[in-house]
Amino acid sequence: MYMTVILIFISILAVMGTLKNRRTGNKPGFLIGGLFTVATIGITLLAVYDEIVGIQ
């Protein structure tokens, strides 16, 4: 449960960082941060699914 909450927090921070890179015009940071954000959100969704439904 605690790890899922931490992952949700990290995902929010990753999205905020990616949007900041986009606003400031940092294209390499936006691309690398975007890839990190997509991966982090995928892992977070898998963790949330595991908490709710359970992976067997």
MDAnalysis code that builds the backbone (N, CA, C; Angstrom):
import MDAnalysis as mda
import numpy as np

u = mda.Universe.empty(168, n_residues=56, atom_resindex=np.repeat(np.arange(56), 3), trajectory=True)
u.add_TopologyAttr("name", ["N", "CA", "C"] * 56)
u.add_TopologyAttr("resid", np.arange(1, 57))
u.add_TopologyAttr("resname", ["MET", "TYR", "MET", "THR", "VAL", "ILE", "LEU", "ILE", "PHE", "ILE", "SER", "ILE", "LEU", "ALA", "VAL", "MET", "GLY", "THR", "LEU", "LYS", "ASN", "ARG", "ARG", "THR", "GLY", "ASN", "LYS", "PRO", "GLY", "PHE", "LEU", "ILE", "GLY", "GLY", "LEU", "PHE", "THR", "VAL", "ALA", "THR", "ILE", "GLY", "ILE", "THR", "LEU", "LEU", "ALA", "VAL", "TYR", "ASP", "GLU", "ILE", "VAL", "GLY", "ILE", "GLN"])
u.atoms.positions = np.array([
    [0.823, -1.196, 0.000],
    [0.000, 0.000, 0.000],
    [0.864, 1.256, 0.000],
    [1.890, 1.279, 0.848],
    [2.726, 2.477, 0.943],
    [3.493, 2.725, -0.351],
    [3.953, 1.656, -0.983],
    [4.698, 1.817, -2.232],
    [3.801, 2.389, -3.328],
    [2.541, 2.012, -3.345],
    [1.613, 2.542, -4.336],
    [1.419, 4.045, -4.147],
    [1.307, 4.468, -2.914],
    [1.155, 5.902, -2.625],
    [2.402, 6.664, -3.064],
    [3.571, 6.096, -2.796],
    [4.824, 6.725, -3.219],
    [4.902, 6.796, -4.740],
    [4.494, 5.719, -5.435],
    [4.499, 5.724, -6.894],
    [3.553, 6.783, -7.463],
    [2.397, 6.960, -6.851],
    [1.456, 7.984, -7.313],
    [2.088, 9.364, -7.149],
    [2.744, 9.603, -6.014],
    [3.413, 10.879, -5.767],
    [4.523, 11.122, -6.792],
    [5.322, 10.091, -7.069],
    [6.403, 10.223, -8.044],
    [5.838, 10.478, -9.438],
    [4.728, 9.835, -9.786],
    [4.111, 10.053, -11.098],
    [3.640, 11.492, -11.256],
    [3.057, 12.045, -10.210],
    [2.605, 13.437, -10.256],
    [3.794, 14.368, -10.459],
    [4.885, 14.119, -9.727],
    [6.079, 14.953, -9.877],
    [6.689, 14.817, -11.265],
    [6.657, 13.605, -11.831],
    [7.205, 13.389, -13.171],
    [6.404, 14.158, -14.218],
    [5.086, 14.153, -14.090],
    [4.241, 14.897, -15.031],
    [4.507, 16.392, -14.897],
    [4.629, 16.875, -13.664],
    [4.905, 18.291, -13.458],
    [6.249, 18.682, -14.078],
    [7.265, 17.848, -13.911],
    [8.574, 18.130, -14.486],
    [8.554, 18.122, -15.998],
    [7.830, 17.181, -16.577],
    [7.728, 17.116, -18.031],
    [7.021, 18.348, -18.587],
    [5.963, 18.768, -17.928],
    [5.250, 19.968, -18.379],
    [6.110, 21.216, -18.223],
    [6.919, 21.276, -17.164],
    [7.822, 22.419, -16.988],
    [8.866, 22.452, -18.103],
    [9.411, 21.276, -18.466],
    [10.369, 21.224, -19.570],
    [9.735, 21.698, -20.871],
    [8.489, 21.354, -21.074],
    [7.793, 21.771, -22.298],
    [7.590, 23.276, -22.315],
    [7.176, 23.843, -21.165],
    [6.938, 25.288, -21.087],
    [8.216, 26.093, -21.297],
    [9.337, 25.599, -20.761],
    [10.591, 26.346, -20.856],
    [11.310, 26.110, -22.175],
    [10.827, 25.202, -23.000],
    [11.433, 24.958, -24.295],
    [12.626, 24.025, -24.253],
    [12.755, 23.234, -23.212],
    [13.852, 22.278, -23.078],
    [13.447, 20.985, -23.786],
    [13.722, 20.920, -25.100],
    [13.259, 19.778, -25.894],
    [13.898, 18.453, -25.474],
    [15.237, 18.364, -25.272],
    [15.802, 17.074, -24.825],
    [15.257, 16.642, -23.463],
    [15.115, 17.599, -22.556],
    [14.543, 17.278, -21.245],
    [13.102, 16.837, -21.344],
    [12.376, 17.448, -22.268],
    [10.980, 17.075, -22.469],
    [10.877, 15.648, -22.999],
    [11.740, 15.292, -23.958],
    [11.678, 13.941, -24.534],
    [12.100, 12.882, -23.520],
    [13.221, 13.104, -22.852],
    [13.691, 12.124, -21.858],
    [12.715, 12.055, -20.684],
    [12.265, 13.215, -20.212],
    [11.294, 13.246, -19.119],
    [9.968, 12.623, -19.510],
    [9.576, 12.815, -20.766],
    [8.329, 12.211, -21.244],
    [8.393, 10.699, -21.243],
    [9.538, 10.163, -21.680],
    [9.702, 8.703, -21.654],
    [9.673, 8.174, -20.220],
    [10.363, 8.864, -19.322],
    [10.355, 8.479, -17.910],
    [8.940, 8.555, -17.335],
    [8.216, 9.613, -17.703],
    [6.855, 9.792, -17.191],
    [5.929, 8.680, -17.671],
    [6.033, 8.322, -18.943],
    [5.187, 7.248, -19.486],
    [5.483, 5.931, -18.778],
    [6.758, 5.631, -18.570],
    [7.128, 4.394, -17.880],
    [6.645, 4.406, -16.430],
    [6.811, 5.541, -15.764],
    [6.398, 5.642, -14.360],
    [4.887, 5.510, -14.219],
    [4.139, 6.126, -15.112],
    [2.678, 6.030, -15.047],
    [2.232, 4.595, -15.322],
    [2.893, 3.916, -16.261],
    [2.555, 2.512, -16.527],
    [2.774, 1.632, -15.305],
    [3.899, 1.807, -14.643],
    [4.185, 1.017, -13.444],
    [3.197, 1.363, -12.335],
    [2.856, 2.643, -12.218],
    [1.900, 3.058, -11.189],
    [0.525, 2.453, -11.446],
    [0.089, 2.459, -12.698],
    [-1.209, 1.855, -13.008],
    [-1.222, 0.358, -12.721],
    [-0.115, -0.313, -13.006],
    [-0.007, -1.729, -12.691],
    [-0.066, -1.959, -11.178],
    [0.580, -1.098, -10.407],
    [0.555, -1.225, -8.949],
    [-0.844, -0.968, -8.394],
    [-1.536, 0.019, -8.950],
    [-2.902, 0.311, -8.493],
    [-3.821, -0.858, -8.837],
    [-3.667, -1.417, -10.026],
    [-4.460, -2.577, -10.415],
    [-4.195, -3.755, -9.473],
    [-2.934, -3.940, -9.108],
    [-2.579, -5.019, -8.201],
    [-3.199, -4.810, -6.823],
    [-3.259, -3.559, -6.366],
    [-3.866, -3.277, -5.060],
    [-5.371, -3.529, -5.089],
    [-6.025, -3.156, -6.189],
    [-7.489, -3.256, -6.247],
    [-7.944, -4.669, -6.597],
    [-7.418, -5.228, -7.693],
    [-7.877, -6.521, -8.185],
    [-6.982, -7.649, -7.689],
    [-5.697, -7.435, -7.799],
    [-4.755, -8.480, -7.417],
    [-4.296, -9.266, -8.624],
    [-2.985, -9.399, -8.752],
    [-2.405, -10.171, -9.852],
    [-2.045, -11.553, -9.321],
    [-2.521, -12.577, -10.025],
    [-2.285, -13.934, -9.508],
    [-1.427, -14.724, -10.458],
])
